[in-house]
Amino acid sequence: MSDKYAVPNKLPGKTVSVLKHRKRRILQDESVVTQKRNDRIKKRTATKNHHKFRRAESFVMGYLKAERTSKRIKQTILRTNVTEQSATAADDSNPKLLFVMRHAGKKIFDKTTADIFRTLRMGSRHNAVFLENTKENQLLLRVIEPFVVYGNPSLSSIRELIFKKGFARIDGKKTAIQSNTMVEQQLGDKGVICLEDIIHEICTVGPNFAAVNEFLCAFTLSSPSNGWQKKVSVSYKRGGEYGDRGNAINELIARCL
């Protein structure tokens, strides 16, 4: 046979760097993810800045709601006897701890109600906080009563809330509580070094309750499973959805987790 039909022992080939191709693919994936993130941010910003058309009737309804709410607040303050409230708050039979959840009021037109929600760190619906049962907080709850439900939570409900929905505010940022070291760094000077100390301080409304409550962010709960039930008794207006205030708030917490 002729030499031109002979097959060489080593076939010619091009040198391929696997690491180089892998690096290029990783950079392409990162660029695609970054581009998608930037597009979402631009779309969200454009939606917020877009001027939506509002009918004149919406402004009238907002004014009427604000006026109705202000009248209700004035009547509530006139009906409320501060002396009786102080005696009620000081009574040992009343719970020291309250769990308050905002369930209504997507838009608050009354300035007083909006300021109270901002003070209590419940800026949007389904936000919830722990409050000490004092006469000042009782007066605030009477003002915002149509928008909130509240009651005395049990120890198991407090533990589930903190473990499942608990976040801490560190350096102005909402951060997940990942370890007891984080708690000790922020609250070690108060004698609180772990999550169980936080639970105990909240449940007993101890001397460091204010510091612990400020360390925790407001809870963001979900809508109750099976939706909001019909108001079946007058006690719902006093903080309970099914009748008894304590049992109702514990059932509500279990349905919103």
C-alpha positions as CSV (number, residue, x, y, z in Angstrom):
1,M,0.0,0.0,0.0
2,S,1.0,3.5,-0.5
3,D,2.2,5.7,2.3
4,K,-0.6,8.2,1.7
5,Y,-3.2,5.8,3.1
6,A,-1.2,5.1,6.2
7,V,-2.8,6.2,9.5
8,P,-0.5,8.1,11.8
9,N,-0.1,6.8,15.3
10,K,-1.0,10.2,16.9
11,L,-4.0,12.0,15.6
12,P,-3.7,15.8,15.5
13,G,-5.9,17.6,18.0
14,K,-6.5,21.0,19.5
15,T,-5.6,21.7,23.1
16,V,-8.7,22.4,25.2
17,S,-8.6,23.8,28.6
18,V,-11.5,22.4,30.7
19,L,-11.0,24.9,33.5
20,K,-11.2,27.8,31.1
21,H,-14.5,26.7,29.6
22,R,-15.9,26.1,33.1
23,K,-14.9,29.6,34.2
24,R,-16.5,31.1,31.1
25,R,-19.8,29.2,31.9
26,I,-19.7,30.3,35.5
27,L,-19.2,33.9,34.5
28,Q,-22.1,33.7,32.0
29,D,-24.4,32.2,34.6
30,E,-23.5,35.0,37.1
31,S,-24.1,37.7,34.5
32,V,-27.5,36.2,33.6
33,V,-28.5,36.1,37.3
34,T,-27.2,39.7,37.9
35,Q,-29.1,40.9,34.8
36,K,-32.3,39.3,35.9
37,R,-31.9,40.8,39.4
38,N,-31.3,44.3,38.0
39,D,-34.4,43.9,35.7
40,R,-36.6,43.0,38.7
41,I,-35.3,46.0,40.7
42,K,-35.9,48.4,37.8
43,K,-39.4,47.0,37.3
44,R,-40.2,47.3,41.0
45,T,-38.8,50.9,41.1
46,A,-40.8,51.9,38.0
47,T,-44.0,50.4,39.5
48,K,-43.5,52.4,42.7
49,N,-42.7,55.7,40.9
50,H,-45.5,55.3,38.3
51,H,-48.2,57.8,38.9
52,K,-51.5,55.8,39.1
53,F,-54.7,57.5,38.1
54,R,-57.0,58.0,41.0
55,R,-60.6,59.0,40.8
56,A,-62.0,61.9,42.8
57,E,-64.3,59.4,44.6
58,S,-61.3,57.7,46.2
59,F,-60.1,61.0,47.8
60,V,-63.6,61.6,49.1
61,M,-63.8,58.1,50.6
62,G,-60.4,58.5,52.2
63,Y,-61.4,61.8,53.8
64,L,-64.7,60.3,55.1
65,K,-62.9,57.3,56.6
66,A,-60.3,59.6,58.3
67,E,-63.1,61.8,59.7
68,R,-65.1,58.7,60.9
69,T,-62.0,57.3,62.6
70,S,-61.2,60.6,64.3
71,K,-64.7,60.8,65.7
72,R,-64.5,57.3,67.0
73,I,-61.2,58.0,68.7
74,K,-62.6,61.1,70.4
75,Q,-65.6,59.1,71.6
76,T,-63.3,56.3,72.9
77,I,-61.1,58.8,74.8
78,L,-64.2,60.5,76.3
79,R,-65.7,57.1,77.4
80,T,-62.4,55.8,78.8
81,N,-61.8,56.5,82.5
82,V,-58.1,56.6,83.1
83,T,-58.5,55.8,86.8
84,E,-60.4,52.6,86.0
85,Q,-57.8,51.6,83.4
86,S,-55.0,52.1,85.9
87,A,-56.8,49.9,88.4
88,T,-57.5,47.3,85.8
89,A,-53.8,47.2,84.6
90,A,-52.6,46.9,88.2
91,D,-55.0,44.0,88.9
92,D,-53.1,40.7,89.4
93,S,-55.8,38.8,87.6
94,N,-55.0,40.5,84.3
95,P,-52.2,39.1,82.2
96,K,-48.9,41.1,82.1
97,L,-48.1,40.2,78.5
98,L,-50.2,40.9,75.4
99,F,-49.6,39.6,71.8
100,V,-51.1,42.1,69.3
101,M,-51.6,41.3,65.6
102,R,-52.8,43.8,63.0
103,H,-55.3,42.0,60.7
104,A,-57.1,44.9,58.9
105,G,-56.5,48.3,57.5
106,K,-54.4,48.0,54.3
107,K,-54.5,51.8,54.1
108,I,-54.9,54.0,57.2
109,F,-56.3,57.4,56.4
110,D,-56.3,58.7,60.0
111,K,-53.0,60.3,61.0
112,T,-53.4,59.4,64.7
113,T,-54.0,55.7,64.0
114,A,-51.1,55.6,61.6
115,D,-48.8,57.2,64.1
116,I,-49.9,54.6,66.8
117,F,-49.2,51.7,64.4
118,R,-45.8,53.3,63.6
119,T,-45.0,53.6,67.3
120,L,-46.0,50.0,67.9
121,R,-43.9,48.8,64.9
122,M,-46.9,47.4,63.0
123,G,-46.6,49.2,59.7
124,S,-48.5,46.7,57.6
125,R,-51.1,44.0,57.9
126,H,-50.2,40.7,59.6
127,N,-47.5,42.4,61.7
128,A,-47.5,41.3,65.3
129,V,-45.6,42.4,68.5
130,F,-45.4,41.7,72.2
131,L,-46.7,44.4,74.5
132,E,-46.7,44.9,78.2
133,N,-50.2,45.3,79.7
134,T,-50.0,48.8,81.0
135,K,-52.6,51.6,81.1
136,E,-50.8,53.4,78.3
137,N,-50.9,50.4,76.0
138,Q,-54.5,49.6,76.9
139,L,-55.5,53.1,75.8
140,L,-53.6,52.7,72.5
141,L,-55.3,49.4,71.9
142,R,-58.7,50.9,72.5
143,V,-57.9,53.5,69.8
144,I,-56.7,50.9,67.2
145,E,-59.1,48.1,68.3
146,P,-61.0,47.7,64.9
147,F,-57.7,46.9,63.2
148,V,-56.1,44.4,65.7
149,V,-56.7,41.3,67.7
150,Y,-54.8,40.7,70.9
151,G,-54.6,38.4,73.9
152,N,-52.4,36.6,76.3
153,P,-50.1,34.1,74.5
154,S,-49.1,30.8,76.1
155,L,-45.5,29.7,76.6
156,S,-45.6,27.2,73.7
157,S,-47.0,29.9,71.4
158,I,-44.2,32.3,72.4
159,R,-41.5,29.6,71.8
160,E,-43.0,28.7,68.3
161,L,-43.1,32.4,67.3
162,I,-39.5,33.1,68.2
163,F,-38.1,29.9,66.7
164,K,-40.1,30.0,63.5
165,K,-40.7,33.7,62.8
166,G,-38.1,35.4,65.0
167,F,-35.7,38.0,63.5
168,A,-33.4,40.4,65.2
169,R,-32.5,44.0,64.3
170,I,-28.7,44.4,64.4
171,D,-27.1,47.6,63.2
172,G,-30.4,48.6,61.7
173,K,-30.7,45.5,59.6
174,K,-33.2,42.6,59.9
175,T,-31.2,39.5,60.6
176,A,-32.2,35.9,61.3
177,I,-31.3,34.6,64.7
178,Q,-28.8,31.9,63.8
179,S,-27.1,31.2,67.1
180,N,-26.9,32.0,70.8
181,T,-23.6,33.8,70.2
182,M,-25.5,36.5,68.3
183,V,-27.9,37.0,71.3
184,E,-25.0,37.1,73.8
185,Q,-23.2,39.8,71.7
186,Q,-26.2,42.0,71.7
187,L,-27.8,41.3,75.1
188,G,-25.0,39.9,77.1
189,D,-24.8,43.0,79.3
190,K,-28.4,42.4,80.3
191,G,-27.8,38.9,81.4
192,V,-29.6,37.4,78.3
193,I,-27.3,35.0,76.5
194,C,-29.5,32.5,74.6
195,L,-33.0,32.1,73.1
196,E,-34.4,30.5,76.2
197,D,-33.5,33.6,78.1
198,I,-35.4,35.7,75.6
199,I,-38.4,33.4,75.9
200,H,-38.3,33.6,79.7
201,E,-37.9,37.4,79.7
202,I,-40.9,37.9,77.4
203,C,-43.1,35.3,79.1
204,T,-42.5,36.7,82.6
205,V,-42.3,40.4,81.4
206,G,-39.0,40.7,83.3
207,P,-36.9,43.8,83.9
208,N,-35.2,43.5,80.5
209,F,-38.4,43.1,78.6
210,A,-38.1,46.4,76.8
211,A,-34.5,45.7,75.6
212,V,-35.4,42.2,74.5
213,N,-38.5,43.4,72.7
214,E,-36.5,46.1,70.9
215,F,-33.9,43.5,69.9
216,L,-36.6,41.4,68.2
217,C,-38.2,42.7,65.0
218,A,-41.9,42.7,64.5
219,F,-43.3,39.3,63.5
220,T,-44.6,39.0,60.0
221,L,-47.3,36.3,60.0
222,S,-49.2,34.7,57.2
223,S,-53.0,34.8,56.7
224,P,-54.8,32.3,58.9
225,S,-55.4,28.9,57.3
226,N,-59.0,28.5,56.1
227,G,-59.3,32.3,56.2
228,W,-60.7,34.6,58.8
229,Q,-63.7,33.1,60.6
230,K,-67.0,34.9,61.2
231,K,-67.3,37.0,64.3
232,V,-69.4,34.7,66.4
233,S,-69.4,36.6,69.7
234,V,-69.0,40.0,71.2
235,S,-65.7,39.0,72.8
236,Y,-64.1,39.1,69.4
237,K,-64.3,42.9,69.6
238,R,-62.4,42.6,72.9
239,G,-59.6,40.6,71.4
240,G,-60.8,37.1,70.8
241,E,-61.9,35.4,67.6
242,Y,-63.7,32.5,69.0
243,G,-64.8,33.6,72.5
244,D,-62.1,33.3,75.1
245,R,-59.3,35.8,74.5
246,G,-56.4,33.6,75.6
247,N,-57.4,30.5,73.7
248,A,-58.4,32.5,70.7
249,I,-55.0,34.2,70.3
250,N,-53.2,30.9,70.7
251,E,-55.3,29.3,68.0
252,L,-54.7,32.3,65.8
253,I,-51.0,32.1,66.2
254,A,-51.0,28.3,65.4
255,R,-53.0,29.1,62.2
256,C,-50.8,31.9,61.1
257,L,-47.4,30.2,61.5
